[in-house]
Amino acid sequence: MIYQLPVEENPIIRCYRIHAYLLNIIGIPYKNEFDRYLISHYLALHNTYRGDYLDFHLENNYLNIREMFRDNNWFRVIQMHHFDPEDDSELSNIRECIVEFIKKGYYIVQNVDESCLKHTSKFGGVPVNNISMITGYDDINDAFYMLDYDAYGRFCVSSVPSNEYFHSVSQVTVSNRLNFVKAKENIDFSFDFEHSLKLLRCYLCSQNAYPDHVDYKNHVFGYEGVDMAFRDIHCLNMVDIRAILEHKNIMCKYFEYITNNGYLKKDTYVLMYKDIALQMKIIFLKIIKKILLYKNNRDYTTECDAIRRLNEKEAKLLEGYLLAL
C-alpha cells in the first residue's frame, strides 16, 4: 500500500528548500491564508557580506531545521534523536513509526547526506549535508517518498529505498534528528500592511529590517545584497538567481492583493509589476539555457546587466508607490 501526504512540487518559493517545505507543511492546509503571510513578510532580500547567501529577509532566519521551529507556534513537532543504522530490528521499528506518523498527517524533515542518495546530483561525490522531507511510503517496494531536488534540478518527489534513506541519515556529519511535523489547527494568518511597507522601505534603501537580530549583524540588505550576487559574471549561483525571480513573483502577488482589496484604487502598479516579473522569468530561462549549452567560458554579463536594469525599473516603481501612500 502507498501512503502519500499532499505535496506541492511547484511552490512559489524553493530557492532554499526549507522555504518550500514550509509552503508544503503550512501552505497546503492554509493555502489562501498563508499567502497573506507571504505577501506581508517575504518582501525583502539579504545577503552575507561575502555575497554567498542571497535569501529572503525574514524575522525568523531559516538557516537550518532548528530555526524552522524557533519562536513560532505553527507546528506540532515530535523529534527522534538517535538510532543505530546497523540494527535491523531497530530500523524496522523506526520504519513502522514513520509510517504511522505519515498516516496521522506528519511530514518528516531531517538532514541527509546527498552523496548517498542515487536520485540527487551529488550522488557518489564528497559528503554533502542538506535537508530533505519525507512525504510518503510505499510498503510494496519498501521505499520512502522524498521531496527535494533530483539529479536534473527538478524539485519533485523521488522514490528512495528505505535502506538508502536510513544510510543517508546516518552519514550526516552534523547533529541530526527525525522531525515529525504537522501544521496546527486554527492558525490565523492575516495580512500585515504596515509590516509590508516597512520591508519595502528597507529593501529600497538597503536597510536591515530587524536590527536586533543577531544573525543579521554582518549582512547586506536590499538592492545592495542583490548586487553582490553578480560579483563573478562567469560563475552565477542559480540559487541566488532563483531567489531574485521568486522575490519578484511574491511582489507581484503583493500588488495583486492590495489592488484587489482596496489598498490601491488603480491597477497601474500590478500591471507594471507583472511585466517586471515576466522579464525576470525570461532572464532566468536565458541563464538556464546558457548553463545547459556551455560547460566552460560562460559569460553572464548580458544577463546580469539586464537584471540590474530591471531592478532600477523596480526601484522607481516602489519609490513611486511608497511616496503616493
PASEBA-1860 file (N, C-alpha, C; in nm, 3 decimals):
! residues 325
1> MIYQLPVE> 0.084/-0.120/0.000/0.000/0.000/0.000/0.088/0.125/0.000 ~ 0.038/0.230/-0.063/0.111/0.356/-0.070/0.045/0.459/0.023 ~ 0.126/0.521/0.106/0.081/0.628/0.194/0.150/0.757/0.148 ~ 0.072/0.854/0.104/0.129/0.976/0.048/0.054/1.099/0.099 ~ 0.127/1.191/0.162/0.069/1.317/0.207/0.057/1.414/0.090 ~ -0.030/1.515/0.101/-0.039/1.616/-0.005/0.095/1.684/-0.027 ~ 0.128/1.708/-0.154/0.257/1.766/-0.189/0.238/1.877/-0.292 ~ 0.310/1.986/-0.273/0.318/2.093/-0.373/0.460/2.091/-0.429
9> ENPIIRCY> 0.475/2.043/-0.553/0.607/2.033/-0.614/0.650/2.162/-0.682 ~ 0.559/2.258/-0.690/0.591/2.385/-0.755/0.555/2.503/-0.665 ~ 0.609/2.508/-0.543/0.578/2.620/-0.454/0.637/2.750/-0.508 ~ 0.579/2.860/-0.472/0.623/2.989/-0.524/0.765/3.022/-0.478 ~ 0.811/2.961/-0.368/0.949/2.978/-0.322/1.012/2.841/-0.301 ~ 1.125/2.819/-0.367/1.201/2.697/-0.345/1.350/2.718/-0.370 ~ 1.395/2.845/-0.367/1.538/2.873/-0.383/1.617/2.797/-0.277 ~ 1.569/2.805/-0.152/1.619/2.719/-0.045/1.503/2.629/-0.004
17> RIHAYLLN> 1.531/2.502/0.001/1.422/2.406/0.016/1.347/2.419/0.148 ~ 1.409/2.481/0.249/1.338/2.495/0.376/1.213/2.582/0.359 ~ 1.219/2.682/0.268/1.101/2.762/0.238/0.995/2.675/0.168 ~ 1.041/2.590/0.078/0.949/2.503/0.006/0.880/2.405/0.100 ~ 0.953/2.355/0.199/0.893/2.264/0.296/0.790/2.337/0.382 ~ 0.822/2.460/0.418/0.726/2.541/0.492/0.598/2.560/0.411 ~ 0.614/2.582/0.281/0.498/2.603/0.194/0.419/2.475/0.169 ~ 0.479/2.361/0.199/0.404/2.235/0.195/0.335/2.209/0.328
25> IIGIPYKN> 0.409/2.216/0.437/0.354/2.182/0.568/0.244/2.280/0.611 ~ 0.270/2.410/0.589/0.173/2.513/0.627/0.090/2.559/0.508 ~ 0.157/2.574/0.393/0.091/2.634/0.277/-0.021/2.551/0.218 ~ -0.013/2.418/0.229/-0.120/2.335/0.173/-0.248/2.342/0.257 ~ -0.242/2.318/0.388/-0.367/2.327/0.467/-0.419/2.470/0.483 ~ -0.330/2.570/0.468/-0.371/2.710/0.485/-0.340/2.789/0.357 ~ -0.379/2.735/0.242/-0.340/2.790/0.113/-0.364/2.942/0.104 ~ -0.488/2.986/0.108/-0.518/3.128/0.090/-0.471/3.211/0.208
33> EFDRYLIS> -0.485/3.156/0.329/-0.444/3.230/0.448/-0.293/3.253/0.451 ~ -0.215/3.151/0.415/-0.070/3.165/0.423/-0.016/3.256/0.314 ~ -0.087/3.269/0.204/-0.048/3.366/0.101/-0.045/3.506/0.161 ~ -0.137/3.534/0.252/-0.139/3.667/0.315/-0.015/3.687/0.402 ~ 0.034/3.580/0.463/0.158/3.589/0.540/0.276/3.614/0.446 ~ 0.282/3.542/0.336/0.393/3.556/0.242/0.405/3.700/0.193 ~ 0.293/3.761/0.153/0.300/3.896/0.097/0.313/4.002/0.205 ~ 0.316/3.962/0.330/0.346/4.055/0.440/0.490/4.045/0.486
41> HYLALHNT> 0.556/3.930/0.460/0.687/3.904/0.519/0.797/3.868/0.420 ~ 0.764/3.821/0.301/0.866/3.780/0.204/0.887/3.889/0.099 ~ 0.909/4.011/0.143/0.917/4.125/0.051/1.056/4.186/0.041 ~ 1.153/4.131/0.111/1.289/4.185/0.107/1.389/4.070/0.099 ~ 1.510/4.105/0.055/1.618/4.007/0.044/1.740/4.057/0.120 ~ 1.826/3.964/0.160/1.954/4.000/0.220/2.061/3.903/0.172 ~ 2.185/3.941/0.195/2.299/3.858/0.155/2.404/3.866/0.265 ~ 2.496/3.772/0.268/2.609/3.785/0.359/2.706/3.890/0.304
49> YRGDYLDF> 2.797/3.937/0.386/2.894/4.036/0.339/2.988/3.976/0.236 ~ 2.996/3.842/0.229/3.077/3.775/0.127/3.001/3.759/-0.005 ~ 2.869/3.780/0.001/2.788/3.766/-0.120/2.759/3.623/-0.158 ~ 2.755/3.532/-0.060/2.738/3.390/-0.092/2.608/3.330/-0.039 ~ 2.513/3.414/0.004/2.389/3.357/0.058/2.274/3.457/0.045 ~ 2.226/3.475/-0.077/2.112/3.564/-0.100/1.984/3.489/-0.064 ~ 1.906/3.547/0.026/1.786/3.479/0.074/1.683/3.584/0.117 ~ 1.565/3.538/0.149/1.460/3.629/0.195/1.493/3.681/0.334
57> HLENNYLN> 1.468/3.809/0.354/1.500/3.879/0.479/1.378/3.866/0.571 ~ 1.386/3.771/0.664/1.271/3.735/0.747/1.300/3.756/0.895 ~ 1.193/3.770/0.971/1.206/3.782/1.116/1.265/3.656/1.175 ~ 1.229/3.540/1.118/1.287/3.412/1.155/1.381/3.371/1.042 ~ 1.511/3.368/1.069/1.610/3.337/0.967/1.621/3.186/0.953 ~ 1.563/3.129/0.846/1.557/2.984/0.830/1.689/2.928/0.776 ~ 1.790/2.929/0.861/1.920/2.878/0.820/1.928/2.726/0.828 ~ 1.850/2.665/0.915/1.855/2.521/0.932/1.723/2.473/0.990
65> IREMFRDN> 1.713/2.343/1.011/1.587/2.286/1.059/1.547/2.345/1.194 ~ 1.647/2.361/1.283/1.617/2.412/1.416/1.546/2.548/1.410 ~ 1.593/2.633/1.319/1.535/2.767/1.308/1.391/2.762/1.256 ~ 1.358/2.657/1.188/1.222/2.643/1.135/1.119/2.638/1.247 ~ 1.163/2.591/1.364/1.070/2.574/1.475/1.090/2.679/1.584 ~ 1.180/2.775/1.561/1.211/2.873/1.664/1.105/2.983/1.668 ~ 1.055/3.012/1.786/0.967/3.127/1.809/0.844/3.128/1.719 ~ 0.791/3.013/1.688/0.658/3.015/1.625/0.578/2.897/1.676
73> NWFRVIQM> 0.449/2.911/1.673/0.360/2.807/1.727/0.274/2.748/1.616 ~ 0.331/2.738/1.497/0.257/2.686/1.384/0.252/2.534/1.380 ~ 0.349/2.467/1.442/0.367/2.324/1.420/0.343/2.239/1.544 ~ 0.300/2.117/1.517/0.313/2.009/1.614/0.440/1.935/1.575 ~ 0.534/1.925/1.667/0.665/1.867/1.636/0.700/1.758/1.737 ~ 0.736/1.641/1.686/0.788/1.532/1.769/0.922/1.493/1.709 ~ 1.024/1.477/1.792/1.158/1.451/1.743/1.212/1.316/1.791 ~ 1.281/1.249/1.699/1.350/1.124/1.730/1.499/1.150/1.709
81> HHFDPEDD> 1.580/1.128/1.813/1.718/1.174/1.810/1.818/1.074/1.752 ~ 1.830/0.959/1.808/1.938/0.869/1.768/1.883/0.731/1.732 ~ 1.949/0.669/1.633/1.918/0.530/1.601/2.043/0.464/1.542 ~ 2.047/0.334/1.548/2.162/0.258/1.501/2.132/0.201/1.361 ~ 2.197/0.253/1.255/2.168/0.205/1.120/2.211/0.061/1.095 ~ 2.288/0.004/1.187/2.332/-0.134/1.172/2.237/-0.233/1.239 ~ 2.142/-0.181/1.314/2.048/-0.266/1.388/1.918/-0.279/1.307 ~ 1.902/-0.394/1.240/1.787/-0.414/1.151/1.655/-0.407/1.226
89> SELSNIRE> 1.651/-0.463/1.347/1.525/-0.463/1.422/1.488/-0.321/1.463 ~ 1.588/-0.240/1.497/1.559/-0.101/1.534/1.509/-0.023/1.413 ~ 1.573/-0.044/1.298/1.532/0.025/1.177/1.390/-0.014/1.136 ~ 1.356/-0.140/1.158/1.220/-0.186/1.128/1.118/-0.113/1.214 ~ 1.151/-0.096/1.342/1.061/-0.022/1.432/1.050/0.125/1.391 ~ 1.162/0.185/1.350/1.160/0.326/1.309/1.079/0.341/1.181 ~ 1.094/0.246/1.088/1.016/0.248/0.965/0.867/0.246/0.997 ~ 0.827/0.157/1.086/0.686/0.149/1.124/0.640/0.277/1.192
97> CIVEFIKK> 0.728/0.335/1.272/0.696/0.460/1.340/0.673/0.573/1.239 ~ 0.761/0.582/1.140/0.748/0.685/1.037/0.616/0.669/0.962 ~ 0.585/0.547/0.925/0.460/0.521/0.851/0.338/0.561/0.934 ~ 0.340/0.531/1.063/0.227/0.568/1.150/0.211/0.719/1.158 ~ 0.322/0.790/1.163/0.314/0.936/1.167/0.264/0.991/1.033 ~ 0.308/0.931/0.922/0.258/0.974/0.792/0.106/0.956/0.785 ~ 0.057/0.844/0.836/-0.087/0.818/0.838/-0.163/0.926/0.916 ~ -0.094/0.983/1.016/-0.156/1.086/1.100/-0.134/1.227/1.046
105> GYYIVQNV> -0.072/1.237/0.928/-0.057/1.367/0.863/0.072/1.439/0.891 ~ 0.173/1.368/0.944/0.301/1.431/0.976/0.401/1.413/0.862 ~ 0.466/1.522/0.823/0.580/1.516/0.733/0.706/1.490/0.818 ~ 0.809/1.435/0.757/0.933/1.407/0.831/1.045/1.489/0.767 ~ 1.101/1.581/0.846/1.210/1.668/0.799/1.338/1.628/0.872 ~ 1.448/1.613/0.798/1.573/1.571/0.857/1.690/1.612/0.767 ~ 1.810/1.605/0.822/1.930/1.621/0.741/1.966/1.487/0.678 ~ 2.020/1.494/0.556/2.068/1.374/0.488/2.204/1.406/0.424
113> DESCLKHT> 2.278/1.301/0.394/2.399/1.314/0.315/2.360/1.282/0.170 ~ 2.356/1.386/0.087/2.308/1.369/-0.050/2.399/1.280/-0.135 ~ 2.524/1.265/-0.095/2.614/1.178/-0.172/2.573/1.032/-0.162 ~ 2.483/1.001/-0.068/2.434/0.863/-0.051/2.302/0.838/-0.122 ~ 2.246/0.942/-0.184/2.114/0.931/-0.247/2.127/0.929/-0.398 ~ 2.087/0.818/-0.460/2.109/0.796/-0.603/2.034/0.894/-0.692 ~ 1.923/0.950/-0.644/1.843/1.037/-0.730/1.895/1.180/-0.734 ~ 1.997/1.215/-0.654/2.046/1.352/-0.648/2.170/1.371/-0.736
121> SKFGGVPV> 2.200/1.496/-0.765/2.318/1.528/-0.847/2.447/1.510/-0.769 ~ 2.438/1.495/-0.637/2.557/1.482/-0.553/2.596/1.336/-0.528 ~ 2.519/1.242/-0.582/2.543/1.100/-0.552/2.683/1.057/-0.595 ~ 2.750/0.987/-0.504/2.881/0.932/-0.533/2.996/1.029/-0.514 ~ 2.965/1.152/-0.479/3.071/1.252/-0.460/3.111/1.265/-0.314 ~ 3.164/1.380/-0.280/3.203/1.405/-0.141/3.078/1.422/-0.058 ~ 3.084/1.396/0.072/2.966/1.411/0.158/2.909/1.553/0.152 ~ 2.777/1.561/0.140/2.707/1.689/0.132/2.585/1.685/0.224
129> NNISMITG> 2.590/1.757/0.334/2.476/1.763/0.424/2.370/1.859/0.368 ~ 2.246/1.814/0.368/2.136/1.902/0.327/2.008/1.853/0.394 ~ 1.906/1.935/0.391/1.781/1.892/0.449/1.693/1.829/0.342 ~ 1.605/1.741/0.385/1.509/1.678/0.294/1.380/1.654/0.372 ~ 1.276/1.619/0.298/1.148/1.594/0.364/1.083/1.468/0.307 ~ 1.043/1.379/0.396/0.970/1.258/0.359/0.821/1.290/0.358 ~ 0.756/1.252/0.247/0.613/1.283/0.232/0.526/1.159/0.220 ~ 0.588/1.040/0.214/0.508/0.919/0.200/0.592/0.793/0.204
137> YDDINDAF> 0.524/0.679/0.190/0.592/0.549/0.196/0.518/0.449/0.109 ~ 0.595/0.365/0.039/0.545/0.257/-0.044/0.587/0.126/0.020 ~ 0.492/0.055/0.084/0.532/-0.066/0.156/0.554/-0.185/0.064 ~ 0.506/-0.178/-0.061/0.532/-0.287/-0.156/0.679/-0.289/-0.196 ~ 0.734/-0.170/-0.221/0.874/-0.158/-0.262/0.966/-0.116/-0.149 ~ 0.911/-0.104/-0.028/0.987/-0.060/0.088/1.068/0.066/0.054 ~ 0.996/0.170/0.011/1.063/0.294/-0.031/0.988/0.414/0.026 ~ 1.065/0.514/0.063/1.008/0.641/0.109/0.999/0.739/-0.007
145> YMLDYDAY> 0.901/0.828/0.000/0.890/0.936/-0.098/0.954/1.060/-0.039 ~ 1.055/1.113/-0.110/1.134/1.226/-0.061/1.115/1.346/-0.154 ~ 1.083/1.461/-0.096/1.066/1.584/-0.173/1.195/1.665/-0.165 ~ 1.265/1.677/-0.278/1.389/1.755/-0.284/1.425/1.775/-0.430 ~ 1.547/1.822/-0.455/1.594/1.840/-0.593/1.657/1.710/-0.644 ~ 1.617/1.669/-0.765/1.673/1.547/-0.821/1.796/1.580/-0.906 ~ 1.851/1.480/-0.972/1.975/1.497/-1.048/1.959/1.590/-1.167 ~ 1.836/1.615/-1.208/1.810/1.705/-1.322/1.771/1.846/-1.277
153> GRFCVSSV> 1.782/1.871/-1.148/1.750/2.004/-1.097/1.602/2.029/-1.077 ~ 1.522/1.924/-1.083/1.377/1.939/-1.063/1.343/1.924/-0.915 ~ 1.259/2.012/-0.866/1.209/1.998/-0.729/1.085/1.909/-0.737 ~ 1.099/1.786/-0.686/0.993/1.688/-0.707/1.005/1.576/-0.604 ~ 0.909/1.486/-0.608/0.909/1.370/-0.520/0.983/1.255/-0.588 ~ 1.078/1.195/-0.516/1.152/1.079/-0.566/1.132/0.961/-0.472 ~ 1.131/0.842/-0.529/1.121/0.720/-0.450/1.261/0.677/-0.407 ~ 1.279/0.659/-0.275/1.409/0.625/-0.220/1.396/0.497/-0.136
161> PSNEYFHS> 1.468/0.390/-0.172/1.463/0.267/-0.091/1.494/0.299/0.055 ~ 1.426/0.231/0.146/1.439/0.265/0.288/1.583/0.249/0.338 ~ 1.654/0.145/0.291/1.792/0.128/0.338/1.882/0.242/0.291 ~ 1.855/0.293/0.172/1.931/0.407/0.120/1.899/0.534/0.201 ~ 1.771/0.552/0.233/1.730/0.667/0.313/1.796/0.665/0.451 ~ 1.787/0.551/0.520/1.845/0.542/0.655/1.997/0.562/0.651 ~ 2.060/0.510/0.547/2.205/0.527/0.536/2.239/0.675/0.517 ~ 2.161/0.746/0.436/2.188/0.889/0.412/2.170/0.970/0.540
169> VSQVTVSN> 2.075/0.931/0.623/2.054/1.000/0.751/2.170/0.971/0.846 ~ 2.217/0.846/0.848/2.322/0.806/0.942/2.457/0.867/0.909 ~ 2.476/0.908/0.782/2.607/0.960/0.740/2.621/1.111/0.755 ~ 2.519/1.177/0.802/2.524/1.322/0.821/2.629/1.357/0.925 ~ 2.705/1.462/0.900/2.816/1.499/0.988/2.781/1.610/1.086 ~ 2.653/1.648/1.091/2.608/1.748/1.189/2.506/1.682/1.281 ~ 2.472/1.751/1.389/2.371/1.700/1.480/2.241/1.677/1.403 ~ 2.182/1.561/1.421/2.068/1.525/1.337/1.959/1.457/1.418
177> RLNFVKAK> 1.838/1.469/1.368/1.723/1.400/1.427/1.612/1.393/1.323 ~ 1.519/1.302/1.345/1.400/1.297/1.261/1.295/1.388/1.324 ~ 1.244/1.482/1.246/1.144/1.577/1.295/1.010/1.545/1.230 ~ 0.915/1.501/1.310/0.780/1.473/1.262/0.701/1.602/1.279 ~ 0.655/1.659/1.167/0.600/1.795/1.168/0.462/1.799/1.103 ~ 0.371/1.869/1.169/0.235/1.884/1.119/0.184/2.023/1.156 ~ 0.107/2.084/1.069/0.051/2.215/1.099/-0.057/2.204/1.206 ~ -0.057/2.299/1.298/-0.163/2.305/1.398/-0.293/2.355/1.335
185> ENIDFSFD> -0.400/2.337/1.406/-0.529/2.383/1.357/-0.555/2.527/1.400 ~ -0.641/2.594/1.324/-0.695/2.726/1.360/-0.586/2.832/1.378 ~ -0.490/2.834/1.286/-0.388/2.939/1.287/-0.439/3.057/1.206 ~ -0.418/3.177/1.257/-0.464/3.298/1.188/-0.346/3.362/1.115 ~ -0.352/3.366/0.982/-0.252/3.435/0.901/-0.319/3.555/0.835 ~ -0.302/3.669/0.894/-0.365/3.790/0.841/-0.263/3.875/0.767 ~ -0.311/3.958/0.678/-0.224/4.048/0.603/-0.183/4.164/0.693 ~ -0.052/4.192/0.695/0.002/4.299/0.779/0.054/4.410/0.687
193> FEHSLKLL> -0.032/4.506/0.658/0.000/4.612/0.562/0.118/4.697/0.611 ~ 0.118/4.735/0.738/0.224/4.821/0.790/0.360/4.751/0.785 ~ 0.360/4.621/0.816/0.486/4.547/0.811/0.535/4.536/0.667 ~ 0.444/4.521/0.574/0.484/4.513/0.433/0.550/4.643/0.388 ~ 0.497/4.756/0.433/0.556/4.885/0.396/0.695/4.901/0.457 ~ 0.710/4.856/0.579/0.842/4.862/0.645/0.945/4.782/0.565 ~ 0.909/4.663/0.523/1.001/4.578/0.448/1.035/4.639/0.312 ~ 0.936/4.697/0.246/0.961/4.758/0.115/1.055/4.878/0.127
201> RCYLCSQN> 1.038/4.957/0.231/1.127/5.071/0.252/1.270/5.023/0.280 ~ 1.282/4.918/0.361/1.415/4.864/0.391/1.479/4.804/0.267 ~ 1.399/4.738/0.186/1.450/4.678/0.063/1.500/4.787/-0.032 ~ 1.420/4.892/-0.046/1.453/5.001/-0.137/1.578/5.075/-0.092 ~ 1.593/5.091/0.039/1.706/5.168/0.095/1.822/5.080/0.141 ~ 1.813/4.951/0.115/1.918/4.854/0.155/1.945/4.860/0.305 ~ 1.838/4.855/0.384/1.849/4.863/0.529/1.804/4.733/0.595 ~ 1.854/4.710/0.716/1.818/4.594/0.796/1.683/4.619/0.862
209> AYPDHVDY> 1.585/4.534/0.832/1.452/4.549/0.892/1.447/4.497/1.034 ~ 1.548/4.418/1.074/1.549/4.356/1.207/1.686/4.380/1.271 ~ 1.715/4.504/1.310/1.849/4.539/1.362/1.890/4.465/1.488 ~ 1.792/4.412/1.563/1.825/4.339/1.685/1.852/4.190/1.662 ~ 1.835/4.145/1.538/1.852/4.003/1.506/2.001/3.973/1.493 ~ 2.053/3.887/1.579/2.197/3.860/1.583/2.248/3.799/1.453 ~ 2.166/3.722/1.382/2.211/3.659/1.257/2.243/3.761/1.148 ~ 2.188/3.883/1.159/2.200/3.979/1.051/2.305/4.087/1.076
217> KNHVFGYE> 2.390/4.069/1.175/2.487/4.172/1.211/2.585/4.199/1.097 ~ 2.620/4.097/1.020/2.718/4.113/0.913/2.657/4.088/0.775 ~ 2.532/4.126/0.760/2.464/4.105/0.633/2.451/4.236/0.554 ~ 2.422/4.219/0.426/2.396/4.332/0.336/2.253/4.316/0.286 ~ 2.180/4.427/0.276/2.036/4.418/0.258/1.988/4.483/0.128 ~ 1.866/4.442/0.088/1.800/4.503/-0.026/1.881/4.494/-0.154 ~ 1.877/4.601/-0.233/1.943/4.601/-0.363/2.094/4.583/-0.352 ~ 2.154/4.632/-0.243/2.298/4.612/-0.225/2.329/4.463/-0.210
225> GVDMAFRD> 2.244/4.392/-0.138/2.262/4.248/-0.122/2.243/4.173/-0.253 ~ 2.145/4.219/-0.334/2.121/4.157/-0.464/2.241/4.179/-0.556 ~ 2.296/4.300/-0.557/2.410/4.330/-0.644/2.530/4.241/-0.615 ~ 2.545/4.199/-0.490/2.659/4.115/-0.454/2.652/3.977/-0.518 ~ 2.533/3.939/-0.564/2.518/3.810/-0.631/2.582/3.811/-0.769 ~ 2.618/3.930/-0.821/2.673/3.940/-0.957/2.822/3.974/-0.956 ~ 2.890/3.946/-0.847/3.032/3.983/-0.839/3.117/3.905/-0.937 ~ 3.079/3.782/-0.967/3.153/3.699/-1.062/3.062/3.667/-1.179
233> IHCLNMVD> 3.079/3.738/-1.289/2.988/3.723/-1.403/3.011/3.592/-1.478 ~ 3.113/3.516/-1.440/3.140/3.388/-1.505/3.090/3.269/-1.421 ~ 3.042/3.297/-1.301/3.001/3.188/-1.212/2.884/3.232/-1.125 ~ 2.767/3.235/-1.184/2.648/3.273/-1.109/2.598/3.156/-1.025 ~ 2.547/3.188/-0.906/2.482/3.088/-0.821/2.334/3.087/-0.857 ~ 2.286/2.974/-0.909/2.147/2.969/-0.954/2.048/2.981/-0.839 ~ 2.091/2.950/-0.717/2.004/2.971/-0.601/1.977/3.120/-0.586 ~ 2.081/3.203/-0.605/2.064/3.348/-0.597/1.968/3.399/-0.704
241> IRAILEHK> 1.987/3.352/-0.826/1.901/3.398/-0.937/1.757/3.355/-0.914 ~ 1.740/3.233/-0.863/1.604/3.187/-0.833/1.542/3.272/-0.722 ~ 1.621/3.309/-0.621/1.570/3.394/-0.513/1.522/3.528/-0.568 ~ 1.597/3.587/-0.662/1.556/3.714/-0.723/1.426/3.697/-0.800 ~ 1.417/3.589/-0.876/1.294/3.559/-0.952/1.176/3.540/-0.858 ~ 1.194/3.461/-0.754/1.084/3.431/-0.663/1.041/3.554/-0.583 ~ 1.137/3.639/-0.551/1.103/3.764/-0.482/1.012/3.849/-0.570 ~ 1.042/3.858/-0.699/0.959/3.937/-0.789/0.820/3.875/-0.806
249> NIMCKYFE> 0.813/3.743/-0.802/0.683/3.676/-0.808/0.599/3.706/-0.683 ~ 0.665/3.708/-0.567/0.595/3.743/-0.443/0.547/3.888/-0.449 ~ 0.632/3.977/-0.498/0.595/4.117/-0.511/0.475/4.134/-0.603 ~ 0.470/4.055/-0.707/0.356/4.059/-0.799/0.228/4.020/-0.726 ~ 0.235/3.914/-0.645/0.119/3.872/-0.566/0.080/3.982/-0.466 ~ 0.180/4.050/-0.411/0.153/4.159/-0.316/0.071/4.269/-0.382 ~ 0.113/4.314/-0.499/0.041/4.421/-0.566/-0.097/4.375/-0.614 ~ -0.109/4.249/-0.653/-0.241/4.196/-0.688/-0.335/4.201/-0.567
257> YITNNGYL> -0.282/4.164/-0.450/-0.365/4.160/-0.330/-0.409/4.300/-0.288 ~ -0.316/4.394/-0.281/-0.353/4.528/-0.232/-0.443/4.599/-0.334 ~ -0.430/4.563/-0.462/-0.520/4.620/-0.562/-0.659/4.562/-0.549 ~ -0.669/4.431/-0.536/-0.799/4.364/-0.527/-0.872/4.392/-0.396 ~ -0.797/4.434/-0.292/-0.858/4.456/-0.162/-0.866/4.603/-0.121 ~ -0.857/4.690/-0.219/-0.887/4.830/-0.195/-0.777/4.916/-0.138 ~ -0.656/4.863/-0.123/-0.545/4.946/-0.075/-0.497/5.041/-0.184 ~ -0.516/5.002/-0.310/-0.487/5.088/-0.424/-0.613/5.102/-0.508
265> KKDTYVLM> -0.633/5.219/-0.563/-0.754/5.244/-0.641/-0.739/5.202/-0.788 ~ -0.615/5.203/-0.838/-0.590/5.168/-0.977/-0.500/5.045/-0.985 ~ -0.506/4.978/-1.100/-0.425/4.857/-1.119/-0.292/4.887/-1.189 ~ -0.251/5.013/-1.190/-0.128/5.053/-1.260/-0.006/4.976/-1.209 ~ 0.008/4.969/-1.077/0.126/4.905/-1.019/0.130/4.755/-1.046 ~ 0.016/4.691/-1.036/0.016/4.546/-1.056/0.047/4.512/-1.202 ~ -0.001/4.593/-1.296/0.030/4.569/-1.437/0.179/4.589/-1.464 ~ 0.238/4.693/-1.405/0.381/4.718/-1.422/0.463/4.607/-1.359
273> YKDIALQM> 0.417/4.559/-1.245/0.495/4.456/-1.177/0.483/4.320/-1.246 ~ 0.370/4.293/-1.308/0.358/4.171/-1.386/0.459/4.169/-1.499 ~ 0.480/4.286/-1.559/0.579/4.296/-1.667/0.720/4.273/-1.613 ~ 0.751/4.327/-1.493/0.882/4.306/-1.432/0.905/4.159/-1.402 ~ 0.805/4.093/-1.344/0.817/3.951/-1.311/0.836/3.867/-1.437 ~ 0.765/3.902/-1.545/0.779/3.829/-1.671/0.919/3.847/-1.730 ~ 0.971/3.970/-1.726/1.106/3.994/-1.778/1.210/3.917/-1.697 ~ 1.192/3.909/-1.566/1.285/3.835/-1.483/1.280/3.686/-1.516
281> KIIFLKII> 1.163/3.633/-1.543/1.150/3.493/-1.582/1.224/3.465/-1.712 ~ 1.214/3.558/-1.807/1.283/3.542/-1.936/1.434/3.540/-1.914 ~ 1.485/3.630/-1.829/1.629/3.633/-1.798/1.671/3.502/-1.732 ~ 1.590/3.454/-1.638/1.618/3.329/-1.567/1.631/3.213/-1.667 ~ 1.539/3.205/-1.763/1.541/3.098/-1.861/1.662/3.110/-1.954 ~ 1.703/3.233/-1.985/1.822/3.252/-2.068/1.948/3.201/-1.996 ~ 1.953/3.225/-1.865/2.068/3.176/-1.787/2.069/3.024/-1.784 ~ 1.952/2.965/-1.763/1.941/2.819/-1.764/1.989/2.763/-1.898
289> KKILLYKN> 1.946/2.824/-2.006/1.984/2.779/-2.140/2.135/2.786/-2.158 ~ 2.196/2.895/-2.110/2.340/2.911/-2.124/2.415/2.804/-2.041 ~ 2.362/2.772/-1.924/2.423/2.668/-1.841/2.420/2.533/-1.912 ~ 2.308/2.504/-1.978/2.292/2.375/-2.046/2.378/2.366/-2.172 ~ 2.396/2.480/-2.241/2.468/2.478/-2.368/2.619/2.488/-2.353 ~ 2.664/2.561/-2.250/2.808/2.587/-2.238/2.859/2.538/-2.102 ~ 2.952/2.445/-2.106/3.010/2.394/-1.982/3.124/2.483/-1.933 ~ 3.192/2.548/-2.027/3.307/2.632/-1.992/3.291/2.771/-2.052
297> NRDYTTEC> 3.368/2.863/-1.998/3.374/3.000/-2.051/3.237/3.067/-2.060 ~ 3.157/3.046/-1.959/3.027/3.114/-1.955/3.046/3.259/-1.915 ~ 2.976/3.347/-1.982/2.981/3.489/-1.951/2.837/3.538/-1.936 ~ 2.804/3.582/-1.815/2.666/3.624/-1.786/2.654/3.777/-1.780 ~ 2.746/3.848/-1.846/2.743/3.994/-1.840/2.608/4.048/-1.889 ~ 2.560/3.998/-2.001/2.434/4.046/-2.058/2.318/4.024/-1.961 ~ 2.313/3.906/-1.903/2.203/3.874/-1.811/2.212/3.955/-1.682 ~ 2.332/3.971/-1.628/2.349/4.049/-1.504/2.312/4.195/-1.527
305> DAIRRLNE> 2.354/4.249/-1.640/2.318/4.388/-1.672/2.167/4.402/-1.688 ~ 2.104/4.301/-1.747/1.957/4.306/-1.765/1.886/4.304/-1.630 ~ 1.937/4.225/-1.536/1.876/4.221/-1.402/1.896/4.354/-1.332 ~ 2.014/4.413/-1.346/2.039/4.544/-1.284/1.943/4.650/-1.339 ~ 1.924/4.651/-1.470/1.831/4.748/-1.530/1.688/4.722/-1.482 ~ 1.654/4.595/-1.470/1.520/4.560/-1.422/1.502/4.604/-1.277 ~ 1.605/4.589/-1.196/1.598/4.634/-1.057/1.586/4.786/-1.047 ~ 1.652/4.858/-1.138/1.637/5.004/-1.141/1.494/5.043/-1.173
313> KEAKLLEG> 1.435/4.973/-1.266/1.294/4.997/-1.301/1.203/4.965/-1.183 ~ 1.232/4.855/-1.117/1.155/4.813/-1.000/1.168/4.915/-0.887 ~ 1.289/4.964/-0.863/1.312/5.060/-0.756/1.232/5.189/-0.779 ~ 1.225/5.235/-0.903/1.146/5.355/-0.933/0.998/5.329/-0.908 ~ 0.953/5.211/-0.943/0.813/5.176/-0.918/0.782/5.175/-0.768 ~ 0.870/5.111/-0.689/0.849/5.103/-0.545/0.856/5.241/-0.480 ~ 0.950/5.322/-0.526/0.964/5.457/-0.472/0.837/5.538/-0.499 ~ 0.785/5.527/-0.620/0.662/5.598/-0.653/0.544/5.549/-0.572
321> YLLAL> 0.537/5.418/-0.552/0.429/5.359/-0.473/0.433/5.408/-0.328 ~ 0.551/5.407/-0.267/0.564/5.448/-0.126/0.539/5.597/-0.109 ~ 0.581/5.677/-0.206/0.557/5.822/-0.197/0.412/5.858/-0.214 ~ 0.339/5.772/-0.289/0.199/5.801/-0.319/0.105/5.765/-0.203 ~ 0.154/5.693/-0.105/0.067/5.650/0.005/0.029/5.768/0.096
END
